[in-house]
Every structure is written in structure tokens, then in C-alpha cells.
């Protein structure tokens, strides 16, 4: 494979997306194998290029974004395989910047899932063209028309089959090309045959071709007018409008494959070369170049976007990037748009599976990697100084599974901090929270599996063993009513003593008001220079808590009187008196435990709404209502105590067979029920004893 760039018209960048288990990675390997068979040496791969890491082979799933490349009919195809497991699919979001077209792989038995819907919505937001591949049509329980109808319900009329299977399950032995009205079969010896459509498939062919033609002509006013007058366009005319409709996201074609039988693989490769948009489409859509200037795309000033950051223990930071405009060479110097710093791209390499090959020159649409350039992050835009370009980041939904970690080795805190920082740069779905309040390092992940693999990577890559533990709940305390108390410090040890006395009143504030301090001292009973010390002592007592060691919030404190000694009083003494006075007043007023509340939004198929409402109610949730969502789904909203949500991610997946999507936001705090407060207080007392 040549190491120099090509004309943008000879480059395609494709992402394989979809639910885990749909066969998308095997489909990618099949495309690479087909390229090797057609032109020995056109790809350097001799083993698996995707899912090649030991952790992926062990778990039999894609855990991180992976890329490879192959030549097909003199066109370079960059293939990006994104994780489809709910625990890891967040890596797919920034990868959408790497490609000009997304191929959604749908299992012909299971159909679409929640990951499919979420990534389809993300592609909608970016205006990214899409192709759907129905894979595994040779399996015994495979279906075709059912999935086509379900997809059209989700997506709308613009989705239509370009191919239909010739038989299903054991009978699946070929693919019918609806556009050219021909059947492509493969003999037992592997020979490819092109012929007429068998009579037994005439009905399904006719009905689906009608859907196809209608979807295509609706993308062109002239074709639609002619079609309504009874004039069906010629296949060549349909083909031209077809490609333009795909590029404008006005039409989403559906193709058929079976990796096990090798059916549809070469037809898919041909389709990608003939129909998938070129890099010019992306350059125009992100505003890097005007639509009328696409012929000069490769000669424009260079720009690129970082789509993946890898923390390699030997190479350091490796950044994978997609070229948007111009050409990159190992001596290219660009500006990092986020900071304004200059960055030199030394040692460019092709992003090609496990192969590391030098890149002499890369052009629009190419995926390349650069090592040891510090400061680069996923989603960063790099541009020539004369360009005004900075792409909005593409970020995944927040991770809703929380787990705390602590190092098992003595003195490993710094190694843990460094390892988590590197993994956080690499993994867009991982958020690391260092909570001073809870005294924990908390990982916000996409699910239990994501947490497990993060812990494994810390050990394998950075030599840090960690012990997971439940993430603590950030409870707070507040007072029930109004009360007054005296805070007094009096010590005499022979020399200078310590003396301070304060009179305080405390009362509850409205939820969310925090803290208010009022000075009503008159006559100099407490000198002005000591007033801030009293307030500081009160705040220290609030931070330490009174009931169970959690911070006290939503309290107003009034200092109305006190006493001082001209010799023995000091700022430190009044801090202590303020703290003691607050504690006594809080005990007299009575204390309540406040628990954090989350607003939970769960989106599921309409048939599962009742199950979700029951589950949320069992978690002490207050149902706020429900509303229709896309694709025949409903979103249920509820306020639920955070303490009841610790296992919600795996439980929802089990309850809905992975079809649910979950979003959570802070919804303030509420008074914890007595049985919850009692348990929390008892646990706090045990820990402190």
C-alpha cells in the first residue's frame, strides 16, 4: 500500500457502528480479507486487525476504537470499528469526526438496540451520512422484512432496502440487487454468479424496489414529478440521485450480508466506493472549506481533528487524527486551536490495525497517528495559522455507574493519579472525580464492565493495583428549627490563658440557600476584629457535621452577644467558641439528614414503560411523568434518591435486555426518611469508633 496521500476522490472513511454482538467487527475483518484476496499485498494484515488486544480477545468484544485500511478498486478505505457494548460505546462519539459515513450493522436476529438508537441520534446531530447493513441473514432465526419495517418506523421513509436476501437461514444463498434488478449468488466452490431474479422472490423484490424508488425520487423534485406522472427513472439516473441523497442524509440505504457465508462482502465494498461520500463532504459540513472550493481541498491550508488519544506505557501519548483539509507531512507545524500553541507533527504513521508504517504524506480523509506530542486531547482541532477553524467536541452521554478506587500498594497514590489521568485522556467515557468531601477517588463509568476494564488497565499498563469500593453518598445535614446556645472557651494554665464567649442563634434556611451569617453584637461585647473568627469557627463546625459527620447546609447563624478578655482573648479562641456554640445550638435545634436526589430519565420501548415505572417506584422514586420519544419509545422521568441508584445501570440492562437508555441530573436534596437516616448515622458512628 502506498504511503503517500491520494486525491480526495480516491479516499473513503467509514465507521462501523451498532450494538455489540451484531457482527460489525467480523464484517470489518471480512472486508479486509476480501481486499487481500482481490489484490495480494494491498493490505499488510496477516492476522486480526481489529479486536487484536488480549483484553478484547479474552472478553470477545471491542473495547476501544480501532482502525485499519485497505484498497478497493484503487480507492483507499479507512475503516473505523467502534465499540458497541453499552459499557464501552462512548469511544464511538469522537470517532464520528473521523469518518465521512457511518455503517450501522444490525443483527438479523436481534434487530436494533439502545446503542444503535443513541449513535443514530448522534449522527443526526452531526449530519453524518449513514448506511445500514443487515448482517447474519444465514442464521436460523434471521428475519428481513420485520427488521426493515421496524427500521423504517424508527427512521422514517428515507430508509429503504437496496438489496433483499435470496432466502433466509439455511436457504440464504444470494442477494438481490434492487437497483439493477439482478441476483448475485455464490456457489459451493465460492464462485460468484450474476443472473436473473428467481420467480419465487418476485413479490418481495417488487414491493421493496417500490420503497427504494420512492425513497430515491423524493430526494429530487424533478425525479419526483416525473415519477408521479408514471415515468420511472432509469437505473443510471436513480443511481446518481441515490448517491447525492445519501450524502445529504435524505436517504439511508439498507444492504444485506452474511460474514459466515461470505455473501454481500464484496458488494458492500463496491457500494462504499461507489456511494459513500468523499472527504469533501465532511470538509464542507464542518466549515473548513466552501462548497465551491472542494476541487482544491487537498491544496487548502492543512487542518486535522484528534479522534483518539492512547496512553501507551512505552510510546507515551499517541494521538490519532483525521486530516480535514490540505496535506500533512512529518515536518508540518500546526496551531492547537484550544490553546493557541504550535504543534509539530513529527513521526507520522498510518493508522492501520497493529501495523506501524511511516506516513510520508496524508491528505483529506486520511487517518494518521502521531506520538509524543504532549498536550493533545481527543476532540482537539489542529489548523494552519491562517485558518479560523475549531470543531465542537463530540462527547458521549455521562457515565451513570459510580465506583470508588483506592491503591492497594503503599505509596502508590501518585502512580494511581498518573494512571487515571492518562486513561481519562484516552477514554472519553471515563470521568475521574477526586472528592475532598467524601475522601474518595470516584470513577464515573458507563457500567460495571467499564469500571472493571479500567481497573485492569491500571494494573497492566501502569503497575497500580487498586481495590474497588462503593462510592459514598454525599449526604448533608440541616437543622429542624430555631435555637440559641452559648459557646465558651476558658483555659488558664499559669501563663496567658484563652478566653472567648459567644451567644448564637441558628435557624433553618430554604433548601439550597447554603449559609448566612449575621452580626448583631452591640456595645463591643465581641470586638470587631474577632467577628470573622467566630464566623470561621461556625463554618468549620458546619463542614465537620454534627449528626453523622456530613456537612451542615441551609442554616442561618446570628451572633448577638458575647464576652472577651483584654489579655486572654484571641482570634483562635473565638474560632473555637464559634464552633462550640454552633454545635450546641444545632443539637438544641435538632438535626435532619438530607439525601441527594437525582432526576432520572429512562427511555425504553413503549411496551416496557410499566416495568420501568415499577422499578423506579421500588427505589423510593417519585414518578414525574412520561413523554413520547423517538423510534416507538417512551421516556419516563422520576426523582429518585441517589442512594437507591447505585445498581441502576446493570439492573436496567437486565430488566430491558439492554434496550434502555438512562440520563441523570442533580435535582437538589430532600429529607431522608427516618429509617434511612438511622442507618446512615449508625454506620457513621461505627466508622468513627
C-alpha positions in Angstrom: 0.0 0.0 0.0 1.4 3.4 -0.9 2.5 5.7 1.9 1.5 9.0 0.2 -1.8 10.7 0.1 -4.3 10.4 -2.7 -6.8 12.6 -4.3 -9.8 13.1 -2.0 -11.9 11.4 -4.6 -9.9 8.2 -4.0 -10.4 8.1 -0.2 -13.3 6.8 1.9 -13.6 6.9 5.7 -16.1 4.6 7.2 -17.2 3.9 10.8 -18.7 0.5 11.7 -21.3 1.2 14.4 -24.0 -0.8 16.1 -25.0 -2.9 19.1 -22.4 -5.3 20.5 -22.9 -8.8 19.0 -24.2 -7.5 15.7 -21.0 -8.9 13.9 -19.6 -5.5 12.9 -16.0 -6.3 13.8 -16.2 -9.6 11.9 -17.7 -7.7 9.0 -14.7 -5.3 9.1 -12.3 -8.3 9.1 -14.2 -9.8 6.1 -13.8 -6.5 4.2 -10.0 -6.6 4.9 -9.8 -10.2 3.9 -11.7 -9.5 0.6 -9.2 -6.8 -0.2 -6.3 -9.3 0.4 -8.0 -11.9 -1.8 -8.6 -9.5 -4.7 -5.1 -8.0 -4.7 -2.4 -9.8 -2.7 -0.3 -7.3 -0.8 -2.8 -4.5 -1.0 -3.2 -4.8 2.8 -0.4 -5.6 5.2 -2.6 -7.5 7.6 -1.9 -11.2 8.1 -3.9 -11.7 11.3 -6.8 -9.9 13.0 -6.5 -6.2 12.5 -9.5 -5.5 14.8 -10.1 -6.7 18.4 -6.4 -7.7 18.4 -5.7 -6.8 22.0 -5.5 -9.6 24.6 -8.2 -7.9 26.7 -10.6 -7.9 23.7 -9.9 -11.5 22.8 -10.5 -12.5 26.4 -13.8 -10.7 26.6 -14.8 -11.4 23.0 -15.8 -7.8 22.4 -14.5 -4.5 21.1 -13.3 -2.3 24.0 -11.9 0.7 22.2 -11.9 2.4 18.9 -9.8 0.5 16.3 -8.9 1.4 12.7 -7.5 -0.3 9.7 -7.2 0.5 6.0 -7.5 -1.3 2.7 -7.5 -0.6 -1.1 -10.5 -1.4 -3.2 -10.6 -0.6 -6.9 -7.8 1.9 -6.4 -9.7 3.7 -3.6 -8.2 3.8 -0.1 -10.8 2.9 2.5 -10.1 3.8 6.2 -12.2 1.5 8.3 -13.0 2.6 11.9 -14.5 -0.1 14.2 -16.2 1.5 17.3 -17.3 -0.4 20.4 -20.9 -1.5 20.6 -21.2 -2.7 24.1 -23.1 -0.3 26.4 -20.1 -0.3 28.7 -17.7 1.0 26.0 -19.6 2.6 23.2 -18.7 6.1 24.4 -15.5 5.7 22.4 -17.6 5.9 19.2 -18.7 9.5 19.8 -15.4 11.4 19.0 -14.8 8.7 16.3 -17.7 10.2 14.3 -15.4 13.1 13.4 -13.0 10.6 11.9 -15.3 9.5 9.1 -17.4 10.6 6.2 -20.1 7.9 6.5 -21.3 5.6 9.3 -22.3 2.0 8.5 -24.8 0.7 11.1 -24.6 -3.1 11.4 -27.8 -4.6 12.6 -28.1 -8.3 13.7 -30.7 -10.1 11.5 -32.0 -12.0 14.6 -31.9 -9.4 17.4 -32.5 -6.3 15.4 -31.6 -2.8 16.7 -30.8 -1.9 20.3 -30.3 1.1 22.5 -26.7 1.7 21.4 -27.9 1.9 17.8 -30.5 4.5 18.7 -28.1 6.6 20.7 -25.4 6.6 18.0 -28.0 7.2 15.2 -29.1 10.3 17.2 -25.5 11.5 17.4 -25.1 11.1 13.7 -28.3 13.1 13.2 -26.7 16.0 15.2 -23.6 15.9 13.0 -25.4 15.5 9.7 -23.3 12.3 9.1 -24.5 10.1 6.2 -25.5 6.6 7.1 -25.8 3.1 5.6 -27.5 0.2 7.3 -26.2 -3.4 6.9 -28.5 -6.3 8.0 -26.0 -9.0 8.9 -26.3 -12.7 9.7 -29.2 -13.5 7.4 -28.0 -17.1 7.2 -28.9 -17.7 10.9 -31.8 -20.0 11.7 -34.0 -17.3 13.3 -33.0 -14.4 10.9 -35.7 -12.1 9.6 -35.6 -9.5 6.9 -38.9 -7.7 6.3 -39.6 -7.4 10.0 -36.4 -5.5 10.6 -36.9 -3.4 7.5 -40.3 -2.3 8.7 -39.0 -1.7 12.3 -36.1 0.5 11.0 -38.5 2.4 8.7 -40.7 3.1 11.8 -37.7 4.4 13.7 -36.0 6.4 10.9 -38.9 7.1 8.5 -39.4 6.8 4.8 -35.9 7.8 3.8 -34.7 4.3 4.8 -35.2 1.7 2.1 -33.5 -1.6 1.1 -31.1 -1.6 -1.8 -30.8 -5.3 -1.5 -33.0 -8.2 -0.4 -31.8 -11.6 0.6 -32.5 -14.6 -1.6 -33.9 -16.8 1.1 -33.2 -16.8 4.8 -31.4 -19.0 7.3 -30.2 -22.2 5.6 -31.9 -21.1 2.4 -29.9 -17.8 2.2 -27.8 -18.3 -0.9 -27.7 -14.9 -2.6 -28.5 -11.2 -2.7 -30.9 -9.5 -5.0 -29.7 -6.0 -6.2 -32.9 -3.9 -6.4 -31.4 -1.0 -8.2 -30.1 -3.1 -11.1 -32.7 -5.9 -10.7 -30.3 -8.8 -10.7 -29.5 -11.7 -8.4 -25.9 -12.3 -7.1 -25.3 -15.8 -5.8 -22.2 -17.8 -4.7 -21.7 -21.5 -5.5 -20.5 -24.1 -3.0 -17.0 -23.6 -4.5 -17.1 -19.9 -3.8 -17.7 -18.8 -7.4 -19.8 -15.6 -7.9 -22.7 -15.7 -10.3 -24.9 -12.8 -11.5 -28.3 -13.7 -13.0 -32.0 -13.1 -13.2 -34.2 -12.8 -10.1 -35.9 -16.1 -9.3 -39.7 -16.1 -9.7 -40.2 -17.2 -6.0 -38.6 -13.9 -4.9 -40.5 -11.7 -7.3 -43.1 -10.4 -4.8 -40.6 -9.3 -2.1 -38.4 -7.8 -4.8 -41.2 -5.8 -6.3 -42.5 -4.4 -3.0 -39.1 -3.4 -1.7 -38.0 -1.9 -5.1 -41.0 0.3 -4.9 -39.9 1.5 -1.5 -36.4 2.1 -2.9 -37.5 4.1 -5.9 -39.9 6.2 -3.9 -37.2 7.0 -1.3 -34.7 8.0 -4.1 -37.1 10.2 -6.2 -38.2 12.0 -3.1 -34.7 13.5 -2.8 -35.0 15.2 -6.2 -38.0 17.4 -7.2 -37.7 16.7 -10.9 -37.5 13.0 -10.5 -40.4 13.0 -8.1 -42.6 15.0 -10.5 -41.7 12.5 -13.4 -42.4 9.5 -11.1 -45.8 10.8 -10.1 -46.6 11.1 -13.8 -45.8 7.4 -14.2 -42.3 7.8 -15.6 -39.8 5.7 -13.6 -36.2 6.9 -13.9 -33.6 4.7 -15.5 -31.2 2.8 -13.1 -28.3 5.2 -14.1 -30.4 8.2 -13.2 -31.6 6.6 -9.9 -28.0 5.8 -9.1 -26.8 9.4 -9.4 -29.7 10.8 -7.3 -29.1 7.9 -4.9 -25.6 8.9 -4.0 -26.5 12.6 -3.7 -29.4 11.7 -1.4 -27.1 9.6 0.8 -24.6 12.4 1.1 -27.3 14.9 2.1 -28.8 12.4 4.7 -32.0 12.4 2.8 -31.8 8.7 2.1 -30.4 5.8 4.2 -29.8 2.6 2.1 -30.0 -0.9 3.6 -27.8 -3.7 2.4 -27.6 -7.4 3.3 -24.6 -9.6 4.3 -23.6 -12.9 5.9 -20.0 -12.9 7.1 -20.1 -16.7 7.7 -21.1 -17.4 4.1 -19.1 -14.6 2.6 -22.2 -13.2 1.0 -22.5 -9.4 0.3 -19.0 -8.5 1.4 -17.7 -7.5 -2.0 -21.0 -5.9 -2.9 -20.6 -3.8 0.3 -17.1 -2.8 -0.6 -18.2 -1.8 -4.1 -21.1 0.1 -2.6 -18.8 2.0 -0.2 -16.6 3.0 -3.1 -19.5 4.0 -5.4 -21.9 5.7 -3.0 -20.2 6.7 0.3 -19.3 10.4 0.4 -15.8 11.6 -0.1 -13.8 13.8 2.3 -15.1 16.9 0.6 -18.5 16.3 2.2 -17.0 16.5 5.7 -14.8 19.5 4.9 -17.8 21.4 3.7 -20.1 20.3 6.6 -17.7 21.5 9.3 -17.0 24.8 7.5 -13.4 24.1 6.7 -13.9 24.9 3.1 -16.6 26.4 0.9 -18.7 24.0 -1.2 -17.4 25.6 -4.4 -13.8 25.1 -3.5 -13.8 21.3 -3.0 -11.6 20.7 -6.1 -8.8 22.4 -4.2 -9.4 20.6 -1.0 -6.0 18.9 -0.9 -4.3 22.2 -1.7 -6.0 24.1 1.0 -4.2 25.0 4.3 -3.9 21.9 6.4 -6.2 21.1 9.3 -7.0 17.9 11.4 -9.0 16.8 14.3 -7.9 14.4 17.1 -10.3 11.5 17.3 -8.5 9.2 19.7 -5.8 9.5 22.4 -3.9 6.4 23.5 -1.9 6.2 26.7 1.0 3.8 25.7 3.4 3.0 28.6 6.3 2.8 26.1 5.5 5.4 23.4 3.7 7.8 25.7 0.8 9.7 24.3 -0.3 8.6 20.8 -2.8 10.8 19.1 -4.9 9.5 16.2 -6.2 12.2 13.9 -8.2 12.7 10.7 -7.0 15.1 8.1 -9.8 17.5 7.1 -8.0 19.8 4.6 -4.6 20.1 3.0 -1.7 17.7 3.4 0.3 16.6 6.4 3.9 15.6 6.4 6.3 14.8 9.2 7.5 18.4 9.4 4.1 20.0 9.4 3.6 22.6 12.1 0.0 23.5 13.1 -1.8 25.5 15.8 -3.7 23.8 18.5 -7.0 25.8 18.4 -7.8 25.2 22.1 -4.7 26.8 23.4 -3.0 28.7 20.5 0.2 26.6 21.0 2.2 25.5 18.0 2.5 21.7 17.4 4.9 19.9 15.2 3.7 16.6 13.8 6.9 14.5 13.8 6.9 10.8 13.0 3.6 10.5 11.3 2.3 6.9 11.0 -0.7 5.3 9.2 -3.5 4.2 11.5 -3.7 0.6 10.2 -4.6 -2.1 12.8 -1.5 -3.4 14.5 0.8 -2.3 11.7 3.1 0.7 12.3 4.2 2.1 9.0 5.7 5.6 8.4 3.5 8.1 6.6 5.3 10.3 4.2 2.2 12.4 3.4 -1.5 12.3 4.3 -4.4 14.1 2.7 -8.1 14.8 3.3 -9.9 11.9 4.8 -6.8 10.0 5.9 -6.3 8.7 9.4 -2.8 9.1 10.8 -1.2 8.9 14.2 1.5 11.0 15.9 3.4 10.0 19.0 4.9 12.0 21.9 3.1 15.3 21.2 2.1 16.4 24.7 -1.0 18.5 25.3 -3.2 16.9 22.6 -6.6 15.7 23.7 -9.4 13.9 22.0 -11.6 16.3 20.0 -8.8 18.9 19.6 -8.7 20.8 16.3 -5.3 21.4 14.7 -5.1 24.0 11.9 -2.8 26.1 9.9 -2.2 29.6 11.4 -4.2 31.3 8.6 -7.3 29.1 9.2 -10.1 30.1 11.6 -11.4 26.6 12.5 -12.3 24.9 15.7 -14.7 22.0 15.7 -17.2 21.5 18.5 -16.3 18.4 20.6 -18.4 15.2 20.2 -18.9 13.9 23.7 -20.7 10.8 24.9 -23.5 10.8 27.5 -22.4 11.0 31.1 -21.5 7.7 32.8 -24.0 6.8 35.4 -22.2 4.0 37.2 -20.0 5.1 40.1 -17.3 3.2 41.8 -14.6 4.4 44.2 -11.0 3.1 44.0 -8.0 3.1 46.3 -4.5 1.8 45.8 -3.6 -1.5 47.4 0.1 -0.7 47.5 1.7 1.6 50.0 2.8 4.9 48.4 1.0 4.2 45.1 -1.2 7.3 45.3 0.9 9.2 42.7 1.1 6.3 40.3 -2.7 5.9 40.6 -3.2 9.6 39.9 -1.0 9.5 36.9 -2.6 6.3 35.5 -6.1 7.7 35.9 -5.1 10.9 34.2 -3.7 9.0 31.2 -6.7 6.8 31.0 -9.1 9.8 31.3 -7.3 11.4 28.3 -7.7 8.1 26.4 -11.3 7.2 27.3 -14.0 9.8 26.7 -16.5 7.8 28.7 -14.4 7.8 31.9 -14.6 10.7 34.3 -12.4 10.8 37.4 -13.7 12.7 40.4 -11.4 13.4 43.3 -13.8 14.2 46.1 -12.3 16.0 49.1 -15.7 15.9 50.8 -16.1 12.2 50.5 -12.3 11.5 50.7 -12.6 9.1 47.7 -11.4 8.9 44.1 -14.6 8.1 42.2 -14.8 6.7 38.7 -17.9 7.7 36.7 -18.2 4.9 34.1 -20.6 3.6 31.5 -21.3 0.4 33.5 -19.7 -2.3 35.7 -17.7 -3.8 32.8 -16.2 -0.4 32.0 -15.2 0.0 35.7 -13.6 -3.5 35.6 -11.6 -2.9 32.5 -10.4 0.5 33.8 -9.1 -1.2 36.9 -7.4 -3.9 34.8 -5.7 -1.3 32.6 -4.3 0.5 35.7 -2.6 -2.8 36.7 -1.5 -3.9 33.3 -0.3 -0.6 31.9 0.8 1.4 34.9 1.5 -1.3 37.5 -1.0 0.1 40.0 -3.2 -2.4 41.9 -6.5 -0.8 43.1 -9.3 -2.0 45.3 -12.8 -1.0 44.2 -15.3 0.0 46.9 -18.8 1.6 46.8 -18.8 5.3 46.1 -20.0 7.1 49.1 -23.2 9.1 49.0 -22.8 12.9 49.6 -25.3 13.3 52.4 -25.7 16.6 54.2 -27.2 17.7 57.4 -29.5 20.6 58.3 -31.3 21.9 61.4 -35.0 21.3 62.2 -35.8 24.6 63.9 -34.5 27.7 65.7 -32.4 27.5 68.8 -29.8 29.5 70.8 -26.7 28.4 72.6 -23.5 29.6 74.2 -20.1 28.8 73.0 -17.4 29.3 75.7 -13.7 28.6 75.8 -11.9 29.3 79.1 -8.4 27.9 79.8 -5.9 29.0 82.4 -2.5 27.2 82.5 -0.4 29.6 84.5 0.7 31.9 81.7 -1.5 33.7 79.1 -4.9 32.0 79.1 -7.6 31.5 76.4 -11.0 33.1 76.7 -13.9 33.7 74.4 -17.7 33.5 74.8 -20.3 33.9 72.1 -24.1 33.8 72.1 -25.5 32.3 68.9 -28.9 31.7 67.4 -29.4 29.4 64.4 -32.4 28.7 62.2 -33.1 26.8 59.0 -32.9 28.4 55.6 -34.8 27.5 52.5 -33.4 24.5 50.6 -30.4 25.4 48.6 -29.6 28.8 50.3 -26.5 27.3 52.0 -25.2 29.6 54.8 -25.9 33.1 56.1 -24.0 34.8 59.0 -25.4 37.9 60.7 -23.6 40.0 63.3 -26.0 41.8 65.7 -23.5 42.4 68.5 -23.8 45.9 70.1 -21.7 47.7 72.6 -18.5 45.9 71.7 -19.3 42.8 73.6 -17.3 41.0 70.9 -14.7 43.3 69.4 -15.0 43.7 65.6 -11.6 42.0 64.9 -13.0 38.8 66.4 -16.2 38.6 64.4 -14.7 37.0 61.3 -13.1 34.4 63.6 -16.5 33.5 65.0 -17.9 33.0 61.5 -14.8 30.9 60.6 -15.3 28.7 63.6 -19.0 28.2 62.7 -18.2 27.2 59.2 -15.6 24.7 60.4 -18.2 23.1 62.6 -20.6 23.0 59.7 -18.1 21.3 57.5 -17.4 18.6 60.1 -21.1 17.9 60.7 -22.9 17.3 64.0 -25.3 14.4 63.4 -23.3 11.9 61.3 -20.2 13.8 60.2 -21.7 15.2 57.0 -21.6 19.0 56.1 -24.4 21.1 57.6 -26.2 23.2 55.0 -29.1 25.7 54.7 -28.5 27.3 58.1 -28.6 31.0 59.2 -26.5 31.9 62.1 -26.8 35.1 64.1 -24.2 36.3 66.6 -26.0 38.5 69.1 -23.8 38.7 72.2 -20.6 37.6 73.9 -17.7 38.4 76.1 -14.0 38.8 75.7 -10.9 39.3 77.9 -8.4 42.0 77.1 -5.5 39.7 77.6 -6.6 36.1 77.1 -8.9 36.6 74.1 -7.6 35.9 70.6 -8.8 35.1 67.1 -8.1 31.4 67.7 -10.1 31.4 70.9 -13.1 32.9 69.2 -12.9 30.4 66.4 -13.2 27.6 68.9 -16.0 29.4 70.8 -17.9 29.9 67.5 -17.5 26.2 66.7 -18.7 25.0 70.1 -21.6 27.4 70.1 -22.8 26.2 66.7 -22.6 22.6 67.8 -24.6 23.2 70.9 -27.2 25.3 69.1 -27.6 22.6 66.4 -28.1 19.9 68.9 -30.8 22.0 70.6 -32.5 22.8 67.3 -32.5 19.2 66.2 -30.9 17.8 63.1 -32.1 16.1 59.9 -30.2 14.1 57.3 -30.6 15.4 53.7 -30.1 12.9 50.9 -29.2 13.9 47.3 -31.9 13.4 44.7 -31.4 12.7 41.0 -33.8 13.4 38.2 -33.8 10.2 36.2 -34.9 9.9 32.6 -35.2 6.3 31.3 -36.1 5.8 27.7 -37.5 2.4 26.7 -39.7 0.7 24.2 -43.4 1.6 24.8 -44.1 -2.0 26.0 -41.7 -1.7 28.9 -42.9 1.6 30.4 -44.9 -0.2 33.2 -41.8 -2.3 34.2 -39.7 0.9 34.4 -42.2 2.8 36.5 -42.4 -0.1 38.9 -38.6 -0.3 39.2 -38.2 3.4 39.9 -41.1 3.4 42.4 -39.4 0.5 44.2 -36.3 2.7 44.6 -38.4 5.3 46.5 -38.7 7.2 43.3 -41.4 9.8 42.7 -42.7 9.5 39.1 -42.9 12.9 37.4 -44.5 11.7 34.2 -43.7 10.2 30.8 -43.4 11.5 27.3 -43.1 10.0 23.8 -39.6 9.7 22.4 -38.3 8.7 19.0 -38.5 5.2 17.5 -41.6 4.0 19.3 -40.1 4.6 22.7 -41.2 6.5 25.8 -39.1 8.5 28.3 -40.1 8.1 32.0 -39.0 10.8 34.4 -38.7 10.5 38.2 -37.0 12.0 41.2 -35.0 9.2 42.9 -32.7 9.3 45.9 -29.1 8.8 44.8 -28.6 6.1 47.4 -31.1 3.9 45.6 -29.4 4.3 42.2 -26.1 2.5 42.9 -27.0 -0.6 40.9 -29.4 1.0 38.4 -27.2 0.6 35.3 -26.8 -3.2 35.4 -30.4 -3.6 36.7 -31.9 -1.6 33.9 -29.9 -3.6 31.3 -31.2 -6.8 32.8 -34.8 -5.6 33.1 -35.0 -4.3 29.5 -32.5 -6.7 27.7 -30.2 -3.7 27.1 -32.8 -1.6 25.4 -33.0 1.2 27.9 -31.1 4.5 27.8 -30.5 6.4 31.1 -29.7 10.0 31.9 -29.4 11.5 35.3 -29.1 15.1 36.6 -28.9 16.7 40.0 -32.3 17.6 41.5 -31.3 19.0 44.8 -31.8 17.4 48.2 -34.6 16.2 50.4 -35.1 15.0 53.9 -34.1 11.3 54.3 -36.7 9.0 55.8 -36.1 8.1 59.5 -35.1 4.5 58.7 -32.5 5.7 56.2 -31.2 8.4 58.5 -30.9 6.0 61.4 -28.9 3.5 59.3 -26.5 6.2 58.0 -26.0 7.6 61.5 -25.2 4.1 62.9 -22.8 3.4 60.1 -21.0 6.8 60.7 -20.8 6.0 64.4 -19.2 2.6 63.7 -16.6 4.1 61.4 -15.7 6.8 64.0 -15.5 4.4 66.9 
